[in-house]
Amino acid sequence: MIVFFRLVLLALLLSNPLLLSHAETEFTIVYAAEMAEANHPEANFSQLATLLQQARRKSTPTFFLFGGSSLGPSPLGFFDRGAHIIDILNSLEPDAMAVSHRDFAFLSEELSQRAYEAAFPLVLSNLYDPMTEGNLDGLVDSILVQQGDIKLGVIALVAPYVIQQYALDRLQVTPAEQAITLQAAKLKAQGANLVVVMHTTELDFLPDLLAKGTINLAFRNNYDGKQLLPNQPNIILQQQLNQAVIVEAKLDTDLKLDKLKTSYIDLATLPAEPEIARKIATHTQRLQLLLQEPLGHTVLDFTTRRDDVRNRENAFANFVADTLRNYTDAQLAFINSGTIRGVKDYPAGTLLTRGDILAELPFRNTPVLLQLSGQDLVSIFEHGLSGLDNQRGFFLQVSGFTLLFDSTAPAGNRVVKLLVNGDPVISDKMYNVATVEYLAEGGDGFEILEKRSKLNFFNPSDRNIADIIAAAIKKQQTITLVTDGRLHDISQQAKP
């Protein structure tokens, strides 16, 4: 009988290598995200490749999880809708990629196409598409991946605001906690030793799910700097664009996480991996001559930093809105501040290139001319001012308007005075207003625009905003970008 039990125990050990040795349960996870610019000097895929090589040379199983938010926008993505990112990632061989909000930058059909180009799974666990009666075509709800003897279940979540941000009217975001619970149970039934969640917004129920063992780890891109939950080792925050995260741990004999160690790696300190560097160069050189085309000089300093563009009147945004208004021969114009993405300072005398403009305006937005009532305009600006609370890009930059607002008032009651070409707005009067296609289709929650009449105007070859702005700079040769008080926050007037 003793011999029999020994044989049974040996069979169990052989069938479950995790029970053979404590050392065999060690594993590593490399995590990175938000790498839309393939050749960015501070977050380069060739440097990430070096880190992955170093991690994979070790004897412990190594997983590479990519947090997404990288298919757009970027100057090169403007042309290929993020296909080059997938091509590069195919060489880095992620175990899984989370689909995040910026991966919808070129809308759902392009995202589906990228999913079929990828040699790795694109995961999104809380999206429903009525057309497929399931997930968006090409995406998976969750995935079980294995390295060595470790089976890792992967779940990824997108924030509900992605629907209005990118006007994805057909799609639905399902409740996050429900999605995690459902997918975690499925993954464990498939044999997952660990379940990992990738997400971008704070989820207050995560500590409870971690405590109950529903999930084991969570990775979050946390560039807004907000973290209300108490710090916990099992919720890993990537807080800088130039970072990758390495998590080293082991499973104890009860298959629970033990000796969790998290390291933050500055990618800029690592050498480039030559093969990936060549691949990146191949992609970027295709457009190098176009991107280096000189357009004109700026007379004064200006900036496109996020805080400046999304909170107040901005000189470059004024130029974009004015140019859009003139191009369409409209009475007025507005753009969402999230259209401008360069996050850069330009000293006086800077020679602007086409690459600069594509970095600032990387979305393939075309101009649209709408007929809006004065009441529409007040409602639209109230919604735009609600974007001040989170800097998500709702805040509108304008031409032809003078808007006085109070940023300290409750959202929905922030418009103090709205003038149209110097005159008070008239509620029942109709105005011809230029904007971008993204807003006209209801993006960023401006559903009211989707229901308004579109007017015809001359736009040969469906020119996009970036091309229109580049042509305007090239024609003028020198541009003087200034603010003139068209957007004024009265709550700031007593401050120096």
C-alpha positions in Angstrom: 0.0 0.0 0.0 2.9 2.4 0.9 4.4 1.6 -2.5 1.1 2.4 -4.2 0.8 5.8 -2.6 4.3 6.7 -3.4 3.6 5.8 -7.0 0.5 8.0 -7.0 2.4 10.9 -5.4 5.1 10.5 -8.1 2.5 10.6 -10.8 1.0 13.7 -9.4 4.4 15.4 -9.2 5.2 14.5 -12.8 1.8 15.7 -14.1 2.2 19.0 -12.3 5.7 20.4 -12.6 4.8 23.3 -10.4 4.9 20.9 -7.4 8.3 19.6 -8.3 10.5 22.4 -7.0 10.0 25.8 -5.5 12.7 27.2 -7.8 10.7 26.1 -10.9 7.9 28.4 -10.0 9.8 31.7 -10.4 8.7 33.9 -13.3 9.1 37.3 -14.8 6.6 39.7 -16.5 7.9 42.6 -18.6 5.2 45.3 -19.2 5.3 48.4 -21.4 2.6 50.5 -23.0 1.9 53.9 -24.6 4.6 53.7 -27.4 2.9 55.3 -30.4 6.1 56.8 -31.7 8.3 53.9 -32.7 11.5 55.9 -32.7 10.8 58.1 -29.7 14.2 58.9 -28.0 12.8 58.2 -24.5 10.7 55.2 -25.2 12.1 53.3 -28.1 11.0 49.8 -29.2 14.7 49.0 -30.0 15.5 49.7 -26.4 12.5 47.7 -25.2 13.9 44.8 -27.4 17.2 45.0 -25.5 15.3 44.7 -22.2 13.3 41.8 -23.4 16.5 40.0 -24.6 18.0 40.5 -21.2 15.0 39.1 -19.4 14.5 36.2 -21.7 18.1 35.0 -21.3 17.3 34.1 -17.7 16.3 30.6 -16.9 12.9 31.6 -15.4 9.8 31.8 -17.6 9.4 35.4 -19.0 6.1 36.9 -20.2 5.9 40.1 -22.2 2.6 42.0 -21.8 2.1 45.1 -23.9 -0.5 47.5 -22.5 -1.5 49.0 -25.9 -2.5 52.6 -26.4 0.1 52.8 -29.2 -1.6 52.3 -32.6 -2.2 56.0 -32.8 -1.7 58.8 -33.0 1.7 59.5 -34.5 3.2 61.1 -37.7 3.8 57.7 -39.3 0.5 56.4 -37.9 -1.2 59.2 -39.8 -0.3 57.3 -43.0 -0.5 53.6 -42.1 -3.0 53.7 -39.2 -0.6 52.0 -36.8 0.4 49.1 -39.0 4.1 49.7 -38.4 3.6 49.3 -34.6 2.1 45.9 -35.2 5.0 45.0 -37.5 7.6 46.0 -34.9 5.7 44.2 -32.1 5.6 41.0 -34.2 9.3 41.0 -33.9 9.2 41.6 -30.1 6.7 38.7 -29.7 4.3 39.9 -26.9 2.4 37.1 -25.2 -0.6 39.5 -25.4 -1.5 43.1 -26.1 -4.2 45.0 -24.3 -6.5 47.2 -26.5 -6.7 50.6 -24.9 -8.4 53.8 -25.8 -5.8 55.3 -28.3 -5.8 52.0 -30.2 -9.3 53.2 -31.5 -7.7 56.4 -32.9 -8.4 55.2 -36.5 -11.7 53.7 -35.5 -12.9 50.1 -35.1 -12.5 48.8 -38.7 -8.8 49.7 -38.7 -8.3 48.2 -35.3 -9.8 44.9 -36.6 -7.4 45.0 -39.5 -4.4 45.5 -37.2 -5.6 42.5 -35.1 -5.4 40.3 -38.1 -1.9 41.6 -38.9 -0.7 40.7 -35.4 1.1 37.5 -34.7 -0.1 37.8 -31.1 -3.5 38.2 -29.4 -5.2 41.6 -29.0 -7.2 41.3 -25.8 -10.2 43.4 -24.8 -12.6 41.9 -22.2 -15.4 44.4 -21.8 -16.4 45.4 -25.3 -19.5 44.2 -27.1 -20.2 44.5 -30.8 -23.8 43.8 -31.9 -22.6 43.0 -35.4 -20.7 40.0 -34.2 -22.8 39.4 -31.1 -19.5 39.3 -29.2 -16.2 41.1 -29.3 -15.0 43.4 -32.1 -13.8 41.3 -35.1 -10.3 40.1 -34.5 -10.1 40.8 -30.7 -10.3 38.1 -28.0 -12.1 38.4 -24.7 -9.2 36.9 -22.7 -6.2 34.6 -23.4 -4.3 31.9 -21.6 -0.6 32.1 -22.4 2.1 29.8 -21.2 5.9 30.2 -20.6 7.6 27.2 -19.1 5.3 25.6 -16.6 3.4 28.9 -15.8 0.0 29.4 -17.3 -1.0 33.1 -17.3 -4.5 34.3 -17.9 -4.7 37.8 -19.4 -7.7 40.2 -19.2 -7.8 43.8 -20.5 -10.2 46.6 -20.0 -11.1 49.8 -21.8 -12.7 52.8 -20.1 -16.3 53.6 -21.0 -15.4 57.1 -22.3 -13.8 55.5 -25.4 -17.3 55.2 -26.9 -17.9 58.9 -26.9 -14.3 59.9 -27.4 -14.1 58.1 -30.7 -17.8 58.2 -31.6 -18.0 54.3 -31.6 -21.8 54.4 -31.5 -22.2 50.7 -32.6 -20.0 49.4 -29.8 -20.8 49.0 -26.1 -18.5 48.9 -23.1 -19.7 46.4 -20.5 -19.2 46.7 -16.7 -15.6 46.2 -15.8 -16.0 44.1 -12.6 -18.5 41.8 -14.3 -16.1 41.3 -17.2 -13.2 40.5 -15.0 -15.2 38.0 -12.9 -16.5 36.2 -16.0 -13.2 36.0 -17.8 -11.2 35.1 -14.6 -13.5 32.1 -14.0 -13.1 31.0 -17.6 -9.3 31.3 -17.5 -9.0 29.3 -14.2 -11.2 26.6 -15.7 -8.7 26.4 -18.5 -5.9 25.9 -16.0 -4.5 29.4 -15.3 -2.1 29.6 -12.4 -2.3 33.4 -12.3 -4.8 36.0 -13.7 -3.5 39.4 -14.8 -5.6 42.5 -15.6 -4.4 45.4 -17.8 -6.3 48.7 -17.5 -5.9 52.5 -17.8 -8.4 54.0 -15.3 -8.6 53.5 -11.5 -11.0 50.7 -10.5 -11.9 50.9 -6.9 -13.1 47.2 -6.8 -9.6 45.8 -7.7 -8.4 45.4 -4.0 -11.4 43.3 -3.2 -10.9 41.1 -6.3 -7.2 40.7 -5.4 -8.1 39.8 -1.8 -10.6 37.2 -2.9 -8.1 35.7 -5.4 -10.2 36.4 -8.4 -7.2 38.1 -10.0 -3.5 38.1 -8.9 -2.0 41.2 -10.6 -3.1 44.4 -12.2 -1.1 46.7 -14.5 -2.2 50.3 -15.1 -0.9 53.1 -17.3 -1.2 56.0 -14.9 0.1 59.1 -16.6 -2.5 61.4 -15.2 -0.8 61.1 -11.8 -4.0 60.3 -10.0 -4.1 57.3 -7.7 -6.8 57.3 -5.0 -6.4 53.7 -4.0 -3.8 52.9 -1.3 -0.5 51.7 -2.7 -0.5 47.9 -3.1 2.2 45.7 -4.5 -0.2 43.8 -6.7 -1.4 46.9 -8.5 1.5 48.0 -10.6 1.5 51.6 -12.0 3.5 52.6 -15.0 3.7 56.3 -14.4 6.2 57.6 -17.1 6.2 57.2 -20.8 9.9 56.2 -20.9 9.4 53.3 -18.4 9.1 49.6 -18.7 8.1 47.6 -15.7 9.6 44.2 -14.6 7.8 42.1 -12.1 9.7 39.2 -10.6 7.9 36.7 -8.4 7.3 33.1 -7.7 4.4 30.8 -6.9 4.6 29.1 -3.5 3.6 25.5 -2.9 0.0 26.7 -2.6 0.2 28.4 -6.0 0.0 31.8 -4.4 2.2 34.8 -5.3 5.3 35.1 -3.2 8.3 37.5 -3.1 6.9 40.0 -5.5 9.5 42.5 -6.7 8.7 45.3 -9.1 11.4 47.3 -11.0 11.0 50.4 -13.1 13.4 50.6 -16.1 14.2 53.8 -17.9 14.3 52.7 -21.5 16.5 55.7 -22.5 19.4 54.2 -20.5 19.4 51.0 -22.6 21.2 50.5 -25.9 19.2 49.9 -29.0 18.8 46.3 -30.3 20.3 46.5 -33.8 17.7 44.4 -35.7 14.7 46.3 -34.3 16.5 49.6 -34.8 16.9 48.7 -38.5 13.2 47.8 -38.7 12.2 51.1 -37.1 14.5 53.0 -39.5 13.0 51.2 -42.5 9.6 52.4 -41.5 10.6 56.0 -40.7 12.8 56.4 -43.8 9.9 55.7 -46.0 8.5 59.1 -45.1 11.6 61.0 -44.0 11.8 63.3 -47.1 8.2 64.2 -46.7 8.4 64.8 -43.0 11.5 67.0 -43.4 9.9 69.3 -45.9 10.4 72.9 -44.7 7.2 75.0 -44.4 8.0 78.3 -42.7 9.4 80.0 -39.6 7.6 81.1 -36.5 8.2 84.6 -35.3 7.3 84.1 -31.7 7.6 81.3 -29.1 4.7 79.0 -28.8 3.9 75.8 -27.1 1.5 72.8 -27.5 2.0 71.3 -24.1 -1.1 69.5 -22.8 -1.9 71.8 -19.9 -1.6 74.9 -22.2 -3.8 73.4 -25.0 -6.5 71.8 -22.9 -7.1 74.4 -20.3 -6.9 77.8 -22.0 -6.5 79.7 -25.2 -3.5 78.6 -27.1 -1.6 80.4 -29.9 -1.1 77.4 -32.2 -4.7 76.3 -31.7 -5.9 79.8 -32.7 -3.9 79.5 -35.9 -5.4 76.1 -36.6 -9.0 77.3 -35.9 -8.5 80.5 -37.9 -7.1 78.6 -40.9 -10.0 76.1 -40.8 -12.5 79.0 -40.7 -10.8 80.7 -43.7 -10.4 77.5 -45.7 -14.1 76.7 -45.4 -15.3 80.3 -45.7 -17.3 79.8 -42.5 -18.5 82.4 -40.1 -17.0 80.5 -37.1 -14.9 77.5 -36.3 -13.9 75.3 -33.4 -11.8 72.2 -32.8 -11.4 70.0 -29.8 -8.2 70.6 -28.0 -7.4 66.9 -28.1 -6.8 67.3 -31.9 -3.4 68.9 -31.0 -0.9 66.3 -29.8 2.6 67.5 -30.2 3.3 68.4 -26.5 6.3 70.5 -27.5 7.8 74.0 -27.1 8.8 75.9 -30.2 11.3 78.8 -29.7 11.0 81.9 -31.9 12.7 81.3 -35.2 11.9 77.6 -35.4 11.7 76.2 -38.9 8.5 74.2 -39.0 8.5 71.1 -41.1 5.7 68.9 -42.3 6.8 66.4 -39.7 6.1 69.0 -37.0 2.6 69.5 -38.3 1.9 65.8 -38.5 3.1 65.4 -34.9 0.8 68.1 -33.8 -2.2 67.0 -35.9 -1.8 63.2 -36.3 -5.4 62.3 -36.9 -6.7 62.1 -40.4 -9.4 64.7 -39.7 -11.1 66.4 -42.6 -13.0 69.7 -42.3 -16.8 69.8 -42.0 -19.1 72.7 -42.3 -22.2 72.6 -40.1 -25.3 74.7 -39.6 -25.8 75.3 -35.9 -28.2 77.5 -33.9 -27.1 79.9 -31.2 -28.6 77.6 -28.6 -26.6 74.7 -30.1 -23.4 76.7 -29.7 -24.1 77.4 -26.0 -24.8 73.7 -25.4 -21.6 72.7 -27.3 -19.4 75.1 -25.3 -20.9 73.9 -22.0 -19.9 70.4 -22.9 -16.5 71.5 -24.1 -15.9 73.3 -20.8 -16.7 70.1 -18.9 -13.3 68.8 -20.3 -11.5 71.1 -18.0 -12.1 68.6 -15.2 -9.9 65.9 -16.7 -8.0 67.3 -19.6 -9.4 64.7 -21.9 -9.5 67.1 -24.8 -13.2 68.2 -24.8 -12.1 71.9 -24.3 -12.8 73.8 -27.5 -10.3 76.1 -29.3 -12.1 78.6 -31.5 -12.2 81.2 -34.2 -14.7 84.0 -34.5 -16.0 83.4 -30.9 -15.3 85.3 -27.7 -16.1 83.1 -24.7 -16.0 84.2 -21.1 -16.3 81.2 -18.8 -15.9 80.3 -15.1 -13.8 77.1 -14.6 -14.8 77.0 -10.9 -18.5 76.8 -11.7 -20.3 73.4 -11.8 -20.0 71.7 -15.2 -23.0 72.6 -17.3 -23.0 76.2 -15.9 -19.7 77.6 -16.9 -20.5 79.8 -19.9 -20.7 83.4 -18.7 -20.9 85.2 -22.1 -20.6 84.0 -25.7 -20.0 86.5 -28.5 -20.1 85.7 -32.2 -17.9 87.9 -34.2 -18.3 90.5 -31.5 -22.0 90.3 -31.1 -24.0 88.4 -28.5 -25.1 84.9 -29.7 -28.7 84.7 -30.7 -30.4 81.5 -29.6 -32.6 81.0 -32.7 -30.2 82.3 -35.3 -28.4 79.8 -37.6 -24.6 80.0 -38.0 -22.3 78.3 -40.5 -19.5 76.7 -38.3 -16.5 74.8 -39.5 -15.2 71.9 -37.4 -13.4 68.6 -37.9 -15.0 65.3 -39.0 -14.3 63.7 -35.7 -16.5 66.2 -33.8 -19.2 66.3 -36.5 -19.6 62.5 -36.1 -20.2 62.9 -32.3 -16.7 62.3 -31.0 -15.8 63.4 -27.5 -19.4 63.3 -26.5 -20.6 66.0 -28.9 -23.6 63.9 -30.1 -25.5 67.1 -30.9 -23.3 67.7 -33.9 -24.1 64.4 -35.4 -27.7 65.5 -35.8 -27.0 68.8 -37.5 -27.1 69.7 -41.2 -23.8 69.5 -43.1 -23.2 72.2 -45.7 -21.2 71.8 -48.9 -17.9 73.6 -49.5 -15.0 73.2 -51.8 -12.4 70.7 -50.5 -10.5 69.1 -53.3 -9.3 65.5 -52.7 -10.8 65.6 -49.2 -7.8 67.4 -47.8 -7.2 66.8 -44.1 -6.5 69.3 -41.4 -2.8 68.6 -41.3 -2.4 69.2 -45.0 -4.5 72.4 -44.9 -2.4 73.8 -42.0 0.9 72.8 -43.6 -0.1 74.5 -46.9 -1.1 77.7 -45.0 2.3 77.9 -43.2 4.1 77.2 -46.5 2.2 80.0 -48.2 2.9 82.6 -45.5 6.5 81.5 -44.9 6.5 83.2 -41.5 3.8 83.0 -39.0 3.2 85.0 -35.8 1.2 82.9 -33.4 -0.5 84.9 -30.6 -3.4 84.8 -28.1 -6.0 87.6 -28.3 -8.4 87.0 -25.5 -11.0 84.9 -27.4 -11.1 82.4 -24.5 -11.1 84.0 -21.1 -11.5 82.3 -17.7 -13.0 84.9 -15.4 -12.1 82.9 -12.3 -8.4 83.7 -13.1 -8.8 87.4 -13.6 -7.8 88.4 -10.1 -4.7 86.2 -10.2 -1.4 87.7 -11.4 
